[in-house]
Amino acid sequence: MSNYIRLRGGKPLVGEIVLRGGKNVVPKLMVAALLTDEPVIIRDVPKIEDVEIMTRLFKRSDVIVDEIRPGTLQIIAKGMKLLSRPDLEDVTGRSRIPILMCGPMLHRFNRALVPKLGGCNIGPRPVDFHVKALRELGANYDESESGGVFKTKGLRGAIITLEYPSVGATEQVILSTVLADGVTELHNAAVEPEIMDLIMLLQQMGAIISVDMDRNIIIEGVEKLGGAVHTGMPDRNETASWACAALGTNGRIFVRGARQLDMMTFLNKFRQVGGGFDVNRDGITFYREQEILEPITVETDVHPGFMTDWQQPLVVALTQAHGKSVIHETVYESRFGYIDALNQMGAKIKVFEESVKNIRSKFGKRNYRQSVMIQGPTELHGADITVPDLRAGFSYIVAALIAKGDSTIHDFSILQRGYEHLVAKLQSLEAEILEVKT
């Protein structure tokens, strides 16, 4: 694992990036493969930590995972056994994906161990929604110091209304009900493109799932699912990251595989700032269209709103806009923990504990760092900084590329959770970067 990198800024990024399947979808597609005894083939699989974690867990439960060609996995779960607590504890704190295995394990074994959750430190992401939903589907839940356990005599369809359109809880319900007895109505569901991609794989496997326009998803349980071949949707978070890098450095980056349909809300804001983009069937080219960037106001939200994962690299690009920009964070309460390091690099960003205006967030007004105001343009300079989480880490990369001088970015390995071959990609864009391994 790389320990840190050194970057020299002040040079536009120019070149081409090729996307693979998204971090927020491919590991979930892998979980879906546990719902059948037949082979499931997933293409465009990135080499990222979440995929490696799921592969390790699968193999420990005697699920066959073969890379039949570069970037293509074949998963056969016919001989799957129940995971042990030590197997789950091995990945505790590193990924949130394993909790989605509860549905497949309940169908196979009528029992599922619940791992302690990991992932980025962006605020509490409790399992309450998961537990409540699975209870409504007929699972009993007990919790001890070592973790929770679900037990059931068989999952059954139910009418479930989520308090918040949680992506994880929506995925949990879908994965748990495609083989359940009866029909499930899921109201106030998340409808992110990654969820639609998961549904498309399950539909190929034989599931019956319909999606209404008003956040209602109807799942008709079937007796059996079969194998399928599916290509994971390209990573739209990585697309936004490279777009902001092009904007901030005044470069030009062609993101091969990027899809306009997945990025429409982002592209509107990108255009308002002064960014330009050209769309063709192979991807999107991002660049700075206006010499002087404009300040904007952005409020994060669930899809089809502006993704919370998009705001960090955009904040860095907005340090180069002329005027005051405002970002309201309404999804996670600790998403602005990366701001102090940007200010040390010369940015002028003020964090507000309450929203600049009255914005309703899922966590309410409880003195969280909810909004930032970015005063630009400011000249950034190199610094020693430490990555706190995945998306904030890429924002530090963008800041270092904009800055004058050299920057050292510690805990760079965190970015490997979601960005495949990041150093090689930066080098291909003519960035001056040195990776130091220990």
N, C-alpha and C positions, 0 to 999 in steps of 0.2 A: 504494500500500500504506500502511495506517495505521501510524504509528510508535509511538504510545502512547495510552493512554486515562487519563482521570481519573474516579474513582468516589467517590461519597460514600456511606458505609455507614450502618447502623443503621436501615434501613427494610425491612419485609417485602416480598418479591416476590409480586405478586398478578396473575394473568391467565392467558393461554393461549399455548401454544407449539405450532406445527405442525411435525411431523417430515417430512423427506424421506428418500430412500434413504440407507442407511448409508455412511459413509466407508470402512468395512472390507469393503464388498461391491460397491458400484457400479463402482469402477474395475476390479475383477476381472470383472464382467459385461461391461465394455467389451472386455477381453482375450478373453473367450470369443467375441465377435463376429468375431474374426480367424480363427476356425476354419471359416468358411463364406464363399462368394462371394455369398450371398443377404443381403438386408437384415435386420438385427436392430434392433429398436426397444426402447429401455430407457426406462421412465417413472420419475418421481419422482427425477430426477437432481439432486443438490444442486450449488449453485455454490460449490465448494471447490477448493483448489489441486490436490489429487491428480487430480481430474477434468480440470482445465485442463492439467496436465502430460501426461496420457494423450492428450487431444485434440490437443495440439501434436505429440506424437510420431506419432500416427496420420496427421495431415495431412502431416507430413514424409515419411512412407512411402507417400503417395498413397492412403491410406484416406479415404473420404468420411465426414465427421462433420457432420451437419446437425441443428440444433435445430429440429425441425419444429413444435414448439409449446413454450411455456415449460416447462422441466423435462422435456422428452422429446427424446431423441437417437435419430437413425437413423444406423446405422453400416453402410457397405458396403465390404467389404475385397477386392472382386474384383480391383482393380488394384494391390494392395499390392506394394511393393518392399521389399527388405531395408534396414533402417536402417543408417546409417553410424556410425562411431565418434564423430565430432563431434556428431551428433544426440543420441546417448546421453550424451555428456559434458556437454551443455547442461543436463541435469537431474540430474547427479551430485550426490549429497548432499541432494537435495530430496525424494526419494520412493523407496520400495522396490518399488513396483508393477511397474516396467518389467522386472524379472527374470522375471516371469511370462509375458512375451511369448516366452520361449525355446521353449516347446512349439509354439505356432502357427508360429513362424519355422522351426523344424526341419521341420515338416510341409510347409511351403510351399517352403523353399529348401534344406533339408538342412544348414542353417548358421544359427547364431544368435550374435550378439555379446552378451556378458554385461556389463551396466553395473555400475559401482561403486555400492554401495547407499547410500541416504540414509535419511531419516526422523528420528524423534526420538532424542535422545541419552539412551537409557535403558539402555545397556550393549550389548556386542557381540551382533550378530545375524548370524553368519557364513552364507556360502552353502554351507557344507559339505553340509548335508542336500540342497540342490538339486542340487549337483554329483554326489553319490553316487547319488541317485535317477535322474538322467538318464543316468549311465554304465550303470546296471543296465538301462536301457531301450534301450541300444544307441548312445549318443552318446559321442564322444571329446571330451575337454576339454583345452585348452591355455591356459596363462595367461602373460601378459607384463605389463610395467609399465603398459601402457595399458588392460589389462583382459583378461578371458578370452574364449574362443570355443569353442562347441560345433560339432562336425561329425558327420554321420551319413549312412549309406546307407539309412536307414529305421528308425524307432523300432518296437520290438516289445514285446509284453506280457512281464511278468516278475512274480516274487514279490518284493515289497519290504517290508521291515520297518523302520519309522522308529525311531531310537534314542529319540526323544521325539516326542510328538504335536504336531509343529510345524504351525501353520496354513499358513504359506507353503509348506512342503515338500509338504503334503497338496494344496494348490491346484495346485502345480507338477505333481505326478504326475497329477492328474485332467485338467488341461488338456493334458498331453502324451500321454495314453494313449487318449483318446476316439476318436482316428483311428489309433491304432497297430495293428500286425498282432498279433492274438491277444488273450488275456485277461490282465489285470493284477490281481493280488491285493495290496492295500495294507493292511498290518497296522500296528496301533498308530497309526492315523490320527487326526487332529484331527476333531472332529464338531461344531464350532461352528455355530450357526444360519446364519451367513454362508456357510459351506461348503455347507450344505443348500440355501441359496438359489441358489448357483452351480450346484449339481447340478440343481436344478429347471429353470433356464434351459437347461442342456445337454440335459436330457431332452426338453424341448420342441423342441430343435433336431435331435433324433434319436439322441442318445447313449443307451447302455444301461448304467446305473450302479445298483448295489444297495448298500445300507448295512445291515450287520449291527449288532446291539446291542453287540458286543464290540470296537468300533473297527476293524472290517474293512470295507473298501470294495472292491467288485469292479467293474471296468470292462471291458466287452466292446467291443473296438475295432470301429468301423463304417467303411465305405468313404467315407461322405460325410455332412456335416451340412447342415441347411437353416436358413432364417430363422426368426425367432420374435418374439413381443412379450411383454415381461416387465416387471413392476414390482418394483423393488428393495425388499427388506425395510427397514422403518424402522430408524433408527439407535438401537440399544439403549444405546450408550455415551452418546449425548446425552440419552437418557431418564434414565439414572442421574445425569448431571450436574445436570439441572434438579430431580430429586428431592432431591438433597443441598442444592441452593440453597434449595428450599422449606423443608427441615428446618432448615438452619442459620439462616435469617433469620426463622423462624417465619411463613412465608408460605403461600400456597396456589396451586399451579400445575397447570393442566390441560394434559397433554402429549398433544395430538391425534395419533393414529397409534401411540402406544405399545401394545405387545402383552404381555399378562401371561405368555404362554408363553415369551417370550424373556427375561423378567426374574425368573423364579421364585426363583432363588438370591439375587439382590439383594433382592427384596421380603421374603424371610424375615429378612435382617439389618436391613433398614429398619424392619420391624415390631419387632424385638427392641430396637432403639435407642429406640423411642418414636414412630416415624413412622407415619402413617396413609395409606391409599390407597383410592380408590374406582375400581373397574374397570367400564367399560361398553364397548359395541361400538366406540365412536369413539376410546377412549384411556383414560388413567389420570390421576386427580387425586391429587396428592401434597400432604401437609400434615403438621404436627406434631400428633400425637394426644395425647401426654402432655406435660404442662407441664414435668416434669423428665425429661430424656433419660438413658437408661441406658448404662453402658459395655458394650462387647462385645469379643469376640475374633474376628478374621477371618483366614483363611488363603487367599491367592490360589491359583488353580489353573486348569488348562485346563477347558473346558466338559465337564461341567455344573457345574463349580466356580465360585467367585467370581472374576470377571474381574480381571486385573491392572489394566485400564483403569478399573475402578470404585473402586479404593482411594483415589486422590488426593482427589477431592471429598469422599469419606466421611471421610477423616482430618480435614479441616477441620470438618465437621459435628460430629465427635466431640470437638473442643475445647470444645464446649458441653455435653457429657454430664457427669454427676456421678460421678466415679471414674476408674479407670485402664482405658483400652482398649488392646488390643494388635493390631497388624497384622503378619502374617508374609507376606513377599513371597517366593514360590517360583518365579516365572517369569522375571523380569529382575533382574540383579544391581545395577543402578544406578537403581532406581526411586524411591529416597528422596532424590534430589538436591535436591528442592524444600523440604525440611524446614527448612533454616537460615532461609530467608526467612519462614516461618510463625512461627518462634521470635522473629525480630526484630519481628514484629507482636504479640507477647505470648503466643503459644502456649507450652505446656510439653510439648515432645515430645522424647523421648530415643531416639537411634538406636543399635541394637546391631549390631556386626559379625557376631556369631553369632546364630542364632535364639534367642529367649527360651526356647523349648523345642526339643527335637530334631525339627526339620522337615527332611525330605529335599527339596531343591530340585534343579532340573535342572543347576545350575552347581556344586553341592556346597559344602562349607564351605571357602571360600578367602578368608576375611576380607573378604567383601562386606557392604555395609550391608543386612542381610536383614530386620530387624524394627524396629518402632518401638513405643514405649509413650507414649500420649497421656494426660496428666493434665488433667482438666477439673473444673468449667468454668473457662475463663479469658476475661478480657475482651480482645478484640483491638483494636488501634488502627491507624490508617492508616499507610502507609509507601510508600517508593519501592522497587519490586521489578521484577525482569526475568524474563520468561518463559523457562524452560529447555527445555520441550517441551510438546507439545499438551495432554495430560491434566493435567499439573502446572499449566499455564497457566490452565486453567479452575478449578483449585483455588484459585489466587490471586484469581480473580474472586469466588469464593464467600467467601474470607476477607475481601476488601475490602468486600463487601456486608454481612458480619456486623459488621465493625469500626466503631468510632467514629471519625469524622473522614474526611479525604480520603486516597485512595491514588492513586499514579501507577504504572501498569503498562506497562513498556517491552517492546519486541519483541512487541507485541500481534498483529502480523501472523501470527505462528506459529499462532495459533488459527484463522486462516482456512484452514488445511489441513484442518480437520475440523468447523468450526462455521459453518454458512451464516448470513449476515446477523446476526451475533452482537450487534452494537451495536443494531440495530433491534429484535431480540428482547428485549434487556434494557430498552430504552426502553418497549416494550409492556407490560413487567411493572412499570413505574413506578420503575425504577432511575434514580438521578441519575447520568448518565454523559455525558462529553464526549470525543469522538474527535478527536485531533489528527493531521492528515495532513501529511506532508512530501513 
